[in-house]
Amino acid sequence: MGGVLRAEPVWVETFTGLHMGRFEKLLRVVRERGGKGPGGGRPWCLPLAERVLTVAVYYRTNLTMRQLAPLFGCSPATVCRVIQRLGPLLALESAPSSVPGADRLWIVDGTLIPVRDRKVAASSRNYRFSANVQVIIDADTRLVVASARPTPGNKADAHVWRESDLPTLTAGTTVIADGAYLGTGLIVPHRRRAGRPLLRGQEEDNAQHRRVRARVEHTFARMKNWKILRDCRQRGDGLHHAVQAVATMHNLAMAR
């Protein structure tokens, strides 16, 4: 059975949200990371470009394996193996080491992602089993710098931040966050205390802080155009790989 979707501009741009040039960069990254796999053994029924397209379409549309299979002319089991094999290869590249005194600003925040695997999720404030994913973006470029491994959604952002490896990554860089990160050493808004209204300068600081920090919320909205982040059916490390892959594709889509 022949498939419908091919690694051609009309299909790539329609089903992945990436221009063909960006998709070719993604394909190059996967190839450099060993996407073709070791020699020998039974060959894949799909060329590498279409296997990468399969993963990108899966993350973008969140279709089931059974729905994707006829689109690519293969079996649901093949689609599953392709996603498991190539998904981790789309991971976000490690952020460069922070240089003390460097003139850059990062923003961190957490977002809740509904997930079916209850080993990595918990009932959270949205009354669904969700995972908390911490993401850092660059305030100027709005590109994703790093993301932490998912944790149960009932954990507070500050607690998740301290348990992750993000504090080490951000050493020497100015990072801002919302009031949920109080006591973490990050730059957070001034707090209003009972009987002690904020000074005018503090109100202005908070207003500027909100305007800048809103960029991470906009980034979350763009990332969730990849519908895998609206209802992840993957188990184990599947959500982590999905977040990393979506961050990579988001950065490619935003790159100038």
C-alpha positions as a Markdown table, in Angstrom:
| # | Residue | x | y | z |
|---|---|---|---|---|
| 1 | Met | 0.0 | 0.0 | 0.0 |
| 2 | Gly | 1.5 | 3.3 | -1.1 |
| 3 | Gly | 1.5 | 6.2 | 1.3 |
| 4 | Val | 0.0 | 9.7 | 0.7 |
| 5 | Leu | 2.5 | 11.8 | 2.6 |
| 6 | Arg | 6.0 | 12.4 | 1.2 |
| 7 | Ala | 8.9 | 14.6 | 2.2 |
| 8 | Glu | 7.8 | 17.3 | -0.3 |
| 9 | Pro | 7.2 | 21.0 | 0.5 |
| 10 | Val | 3.4 | 20.9 | 0.2 |
| 11 | Trp | 3.1 | 18.0 | 2.8 |
| 12 | Val | 6.0 | 19.2 | 5.1 |
| 13 | Glu | 4.7 | 22.7 | 5.4 |
| 14 | Thr | 1.0 | 21.6 | 5.8 |
| 15 | Phe | 1.5 | 18.9 | 8.4 |
| 16 | Thr | 4.5 | 20.1 | 10.4 |
| 17 | Gly | 4.4 | 23.9 | 10.4 |
| 18 | Leu | 8.0 | 24.0 | 9.2 |
| 19 | His | 9.2 | 25.5 | 5.9 |
| 20 | Met | 11.0 | 23.0 | 3.7 |
| 21 | Gly | 14.4 | 24.6 | 4.5 |
| 22 | Arg | 13.8 | 24.3 | 8.2 |
| 23 | Phe | 12.7 | 20.6 | 7.7 |
| 24 | Glu | 15.9 | 19.9 | 5.8 |
| 25 | Lys | 17.9 | 21.3 | 8.8 |
| 26 | Leu | 15.9 | 19.0 | 11.1 |
| 27 | Leu | 16.7 | 16.1 | 8.8 |
| 28 | Arg | 20.4 | 17.0 | 8.8 |
| 29 | Val | 20.4 | 17.0 | 12.6 |
| 30 | Val | 18.9 | 13.6 | 12.8 |
| 31 | Arg | 21.3 | 12.2 | 10.2 |
| 32 | Glu | 24.3 | 13.6 | 12.0 |
| 33 | Arg | 23.0 | 12.0 | 15.3 |
| 34 | Gly | 22.9 | 8.5 | 13.7 |
| 35 | Gly | 19.3 | 8.5 | 12.4 |
| 36 | Lys | 20.2 | 6.1 | 9.6 |
| 37 | Gly | 21.2 | 3.6 | 12.2 |
| 38 | Pro | 24.0 | 0.9 | 12.0 |
| 39 | Gly | 24.4 | -1.0 | 8.8 |
| 40 | Gly | 23.0 | -4.5 | 8.3 |
| 41 | Gly | 19.7 | -5.9 | 9.4 |
| 42 | Arg | 16.4 | -5.4 | 7.7 |
| 43 | Pro | 16.1 | -2.0 | 6.0 |
| 44 | Trp | 13.4 | 0.4 | 6.9 |
| 45 | Cys | 10.4 | 0.5 | 4.5 |
| 46 | Leu | 10.6 | 4.3 | 4.5 |
| 47 | Pro | 13.5 | 6.5 | 3.6 |
| 48 | Leu | 15.0 | 8.7 | 6.4 |
| 49 | Ala | 13.3 | 11.9 | 5.2 |
| 50 | Glu | 9.9 | 10.3 | 5.5 |
| 51 | Arg | 10.7 | 8.7 | 8.8 |
| 52 | Val | 11.6 | 12.1 | 10.2 |
| 53 | Leu | 8.4 | 13.5 | 8.6 |
| 54 | Thr | 6.4 | 10.7 | 10.4 |
| 55 | Val | 7.8 | 11.8 | 13.8 |
| 56 | Ala | 7.2 | 15.5 | 13.0 |
| 57 | Val | 3.6 | 14.9 | 11.9 |
| 58 | Tyr | 2.9 | 12.7 | 14.9 |
| 59 | Tyr | 4.0 | 15.5 | 17.3 |
| 60 | Arg | 2.2 | 18.2 | 15.3 |
| 61 | Thr | -1.1 | 16.4 | 14.9 |
| 62 | Asn | -1.1 | 13.8 | 17.8 |
| 63 | Leu | -2.8 | 11.3 | 15.5 |
| 64 | Thr | -2.7 | 7.7 | 16.6 |
| 65 | Met | -0.4 | 5.1 | 15.1 |
| 66 | Arg | -3.3 | 3.5 | 13.3 |
| 67 | Gln | -4.3 | 6.8 | 11.7 |
| 68 | Leu | -0.7 | 7.7 | 10.7 |
| 69 | Ala | 0.0 | 4.2 | 9.2 |
| 70 | Pro | -2.1 | 4.5 | 6.0 |
| 71 | Leu | -0.8 | 8.1 | 5.4 |
| 72 | Phe | 2.7 | 6.8 | 5.1 |
| 73 | Gly | 1.9 | 3.4 | 3.6 |
| 74 | Cys | 3.2 | 1.3 | 6.5 |
| 75 | Ser | 1.9 | -0.6 | 9.5 |
| 76 | Pro | 1.1 | 0.9 | 12.9 |
| 77 | Ala | 3.9 | -1.1 | 14.4 |
| 78 | Thr | 6.4 | 0.5 | 12.0 |
| 79 | Val | 5.1 | 4.0 | 12.9 |
| 80 | Cys | 5.6 | 3.1 | 16.6 |
| 81 | Arg | 9.2 | 1.9 | 16.0 |
| 82 | Val | 10.0 | 5.0 | 13.9 |
| 83 | Ile | 8.8 | 7.3 | 16.7 |
| 84 | Gln | 10.7 | 5.4 | 19.4 |
| 85 | Arg | 13.9 | 5.3 | 17.3 |
| 86 | Leu | 14.0 | 8.9 | 16.0 |
| 87 | Gly | 12.0 | 10.8 | 18.7 |
| 88 | Pro | 15.1 | 11.1 | 21.0 |
| 89 | Leu | 17.3 | 12.2 | 18.1 |
| 90 | Leu | 15.2 | 15.4 | 17.8 |
| 91 | Ala | 16.3 | 16.5 | 21.3 |
| 92 | Leu | 17.1 | 20.1 | 21.9 |
| 93 | Glu | 20.8 | 20.9 | 21.7 |
| 94 | Ser | 22.5 | 21.7 | 25.0 |
| 95 | Ala | 22.6 | 25.4 | 25.9 |
| 96 | Pro | 26.1 | 26.9 | 25.7 |
| 97 | Ser | 27.9 | 27.4 | 29.0 |
| 98 | Ser | 26.9 | 30.6 | 30.7 |
| 99 | Val | 29.6 | 33.3 | 30.7 |
| 100 | Pro | 29.5 | 35.5 | 33.9 |
| 101 | Gly | 28.6 | 39.0 | 33.1 |
| 102 | Ala | 27.2 | 38.1 | 29.7 |
| 103 | Asp | 24.5 | 40.6 | 28.5 |
| 104 | Arg | 21.6 | 38.2 | 28.2 |
| 105 | Leu | 18.3 | 37.6 | 29.9 |
| 106 | Trp | 16.5 | 34.3 | 30.3 |
| 107 | Ile | 12.9 | 33.6 | 31.4 |
| 108 | Val | 11.8 | 30.4 | 33.2 |
| 109 | Asp | 8.3 | 29.1 | 33.8 |
| 110 | Gly | 6.5 | 25.8 | 34.2 |
| 111 | Thr | 3.6 | 24.5 | 32.1 |
| 112 | Leu | 1.2 | 21.6 | 32.8 |
| 113 | Ile | 0.9 | 19.0 | 30.1 |
| 114 | Pro | -1.9 | 16.4 | 30.3 |
| 115 | Val | -0.3 | 12.9 | 30.1 |
| 116 | Arg | -1.8 | 9.4 | 30.2 |
| 117 | Asp | 1.1 | 7.7 | 32.1 |
| 118 | Arg | 0.3 | 8.2 | 35.8 |
| 119 | Lys | 3.9 | 7.3 | 36.7 |
| 120 | Val | 5.0 | 10.7 | 35.5 |
| 121 | Ala | 1.8 | 12.6 | 36.3 |
| 122 | Ala | -0.5 | 13.6 | 39.1 |
| 123 | Ser | -3.8 | 15.2 | 39.5 |
| 124 | Ser | -3.1 | 19.0 | 39.3 |
| 125 | Arg | -5.0 | 22.2 | 39.5 |
| 126 | Asn | -6.6 | 21.7 | 36.1 |
| 127 | Tyr | -8.2 | 18.5 | 37.5 |
| 128 | Arg | -6.4 | 16.3 | 35.0 |
| 129 | Phe | -3.4 | 14.0 | 35.4 |
| 130 | Ser | -0.6 | 16.3 | 34.2 |
| 131 | Ala | 3.1 | 16.7 | 34.3 |
| 132 | Asn | 5.0 | 19.9 | 35.2 |
| 133 | Val | 7.6 | 20.8 | 32.6 |
| 134 | Gln | 10.0 | 23.7 | 33.3 |
| 135 | Val | 11.2 | 25.6 | 30.2 |
| 136 | Ile | 13.8 | 28.4 | 29.9 |
| 137 | Ile | 13.7 | 30.8 | 26.9 |
| 138 | Asp | 15.9 | 33.6 | 25.8 |
| 139 | Ala | 14.1 | 36.9 | 26.3 |
| 140 | Asp | 15.5 | 38.5 | 23.1 |
| 141 | Thr | 15.2 | 35.7 | 20.6 |
| 142 | Arg | 12.3 | 33.8 | 22.3 |
| 143 | Leu | 14.0 | 30.6 | 21.5 |
| 144 | Val | 13.9 | 27.7 | 23.9 |
| 145 | Val | 17.2 | 27.4 | 25.8 |
| 146 | Ala | 16.5 | 24.3 | 27.9 |
| 147 | Ser | 13.8 | 22.2 | 29.4 |
| 148 | Ala | 13.8 | 20.0 | 32.5 |
| 149 | Arg | 12.5 | 16.5 | 32.8 |
| 150 | Pro | 8.8 | 16.3 | 33.5 |
| 151 | Thr | 7.7 | 15.9 | 37.1 |
| 152 | Pro | 4.2 | 15.2 | 38.6 |
| 153 | Gly | 1.9 | 18.2 | 38.1 |
| 154 | Asn | 1.0 | 18.6 | 41.7 |
| 155 | Lys | 4.5 | 19.9 | 42.6 |
| 156 | Ala | 5.1 | 23.6 | 43.0 |
| 157 | Asp | 7.3 | 25.4 | 40.4 |
| 158 | Ala | 9.9 | 26.4 | 42.9 |
| 159 | His | 10.2 | 22.8 | 44.2 |
| 160 | Val | 10.6 | 21.5 | 40.6 |
| 161 | Trp | 13.2 | 24.1 | 39.8 |
| 162 | Arg | 15.3 | 23.2 | 42.8 |
| 163 | Glu | 15.2 | 19.5 | 41.9 |
| 164 | Ser | 16.1 | 20.0 | 38.3 |
| 165 | Asp | 19.5 | 20.6 | 36.7 |
| 166 | Leu | 18.4 | 24.1 | 35.5 |
| 167 | Pro | 19.9 | 26.1 | 38.3 |
| 168 | Thr | 23.4 | 24.8 | 37.4 |
| 169 | Leu | 22.7 | 25.6 | 33.7 |
| 170 | Thr | 21.7 | 29.1 | 34.5 |
| 171 | Ala | 24.6 | 30.0 | 36.8 |
| 172 | Gly | 26.0 | 33.4 | 35.9 |
| 173 | Thr | 22.9 | 34.4 | 33.7 |
| 174 | Thr | 20.1 | 36.7 | 34.7 |
| 175 | Val | 16.9 | 34.7 | 34.9 |
| 176 | Ile | 13.4 | 36.1 | 35.7 |
| 177 | Ala | 10.4 | 34.2 | 36.8 |
| 178 | Asp | 6.9 | 34.8 | 38.4 |
| 179 | Gly | 6.1 | 34.9 | 42.0 |
| 180 | Ala | 5.9 | 31.1 | 42.3 |
| 181 | Tyr | 9.7 | 31.1 | 42.3 |
| 182 | Leu | 10.1 | 33.2 | 45.5 |
| 183 | Gly | 13.2 | 32.1 | 47.5 |
| 184 | Thr | 15.0 | 30.5 | 44.5 |
| 185 | Gly | 17.4 | 33.3 | 43.8 |
| 186 | Leu | 15.6 | 34.2 | 40.6 |
| 187 | Ile | 14.3 | 37.7 | 39.8 |
| 188 | Val | 10.6 | 37.8 | 40.8 |
| 189 | Pro | 8.1 | 40.6 | 41.2 |
| 190 | His | 7.8 | 42.7 | 44.3 |
| 191 | Arg | 5.3 | 41.2 | 46.8 |
| 192 | Arg | 2.5 | 43.3 | 48.2 |
| 193 | Arg | 2.3 | 42.7 | 52.0 |
| 194 | Ala | -0.7 | 43.3 | 54.3 |
| 195 | Gly | -0.9 | 47.0 | 55.2 |
| 196 | Arg | 2.2 | 47.8 | 53.1 |
| 197 | Pro | 1.2 | 48.9 | 49.6 |
| 198 | Leu | 3.9 | 48.8 | 47.0 |
| 199 | Leu | 5.8 | 52.0 | 46.2 |
| 200 | Arg | 5.3 | 53.6 | 42.8 |
| 201 | Gly | 8.7 | 52.4 | 41.6 |
| 202 | Gln | 8.0 | 48.9 | 42.7 |
| 203 | Glu | 4.7 | 49.0 | 40.8 |
| 204 | Glu | 6.6 | 50.1 | 37.7 |
| 205 | Asp | 9.1 | 47.4 | 38.1 |
| 206 | Asn | 6.3 | 44.8 | 38.3 |
| 207 | Ala | 4.7 | 46.1 | 35.2 |
| 208 | Gln | 7.9 | 45.9 | 33.3 |
| 209 | His | 8.5 | 42.4 | 34.7 |
| 210 | Arg | 5.1 | 41.3 | 33.5 |
| 211 | Arg | 5.7 | 42.6 | 30.0 |
| 212 | Val | 9.0 | 40.7 | 29.6 |
| 213 | Arg | 7.8 | 37.5 | 31.3 |
| 214 | Ala | 4.8 | 37.3 | 29.0 |
| 215 | Arg | 7.2 | 36.1 | 26.3 |
| 216 | Val | 7.5 | 32.7 | 27.9 |
| 217 | Glu | 3.7 | 32.4 | 27.9 |
| 218 | His | 3.7 | 33.2 | 24.2 |
| 219 | Thr | 6.3 | 30.6 | 23.7 |
| 220 | Phe | 4.2 | 28.0 | 25.5 |
| 221 | Ala | 1.2 | 28.9 | 23.3 |
| 222 | Arg | 3.4 | 28.4 | 20.1 |
| 223 | Met | 4.8 | 25.1 | 21.4 |
| 224 | Lys | 1.4 | 23.8 | 22.1 |
| 225 | Asn | 0.5 | 24.1 | 18.4 |
| 226 | Trp | 2.3 | 20.7 | 18.4 |
| 227 | Lys | -0.7 | 18.9 | 19.8 |
| 228 | Ile | 1.3 | 16.2 | 21.5 |
| 229 | Leu | 1.7 | 18.7 | 24.3 |
| 230 | Arg | -2.1 | 18.9 | 24.8 |
| 231 | Asp | -2.6 | 15.3 | 25.5 |
| 232 | Cys | 0.5 | 13.1 | 25.5 |
| 233 | Arg | -0.2 | 9.3 | 25.2 |
| 234 | Gln | 3.4 | 8.4 | 25.4 |
| 235 | Arg | 4.7 | 6.5 | 28.4 |
| 236 | Gly | 8.0 | 6.6 | 30.3 |
| 237 | Asp | 10.4 | 9.1 | 28.7 |
| 238 | Gly | 8.0 | 9.7 | 25.8 |
| 239 | Leu | 6.8 | 13.0 | 27.2 |
| 240 | His | 10.4 | 14.2 | 27.8 |
| 241 | His | 11.4 | 13.3 | 24.2 |
| 242 | Ala | 8.3 | 15.0 | 22.9 |
| 243 | Val | 9.0 | 18.3 | 24.8 |
| 244 | Gln | 12.6 | 18.3 | 23.6 |
| 245 | Ala | 11.6 | 17.6 | 20.0 |
| 246 | Val | 8.9 | 20.2 | 20.0 |
| 247 | Ala | 11.4 | 22.7 | 21.4 |
| 248 | Thr | 13.8 | 21.9 | 18.6 |
| 249 | Met | 11.1 | 22.4 | 15.9 |
| 250 | His | 9.8 | 25.5 | 17.6 |
| 251 | Asn | 13.4 | 27.0 | 17.5 |
| 252 | Leu | 13.7 | 26.1 | 13.8 |
| 253 | Ala | 10.3 | 27.7 | 13.0 |
| 254 | Met | 11.3 | 30.8 | 14.9 |
| 255 | Ala | 14.9 | 31.1 | 13.5 |
| 256 | Arg | 15.5 | 33.9 | 11.1 |
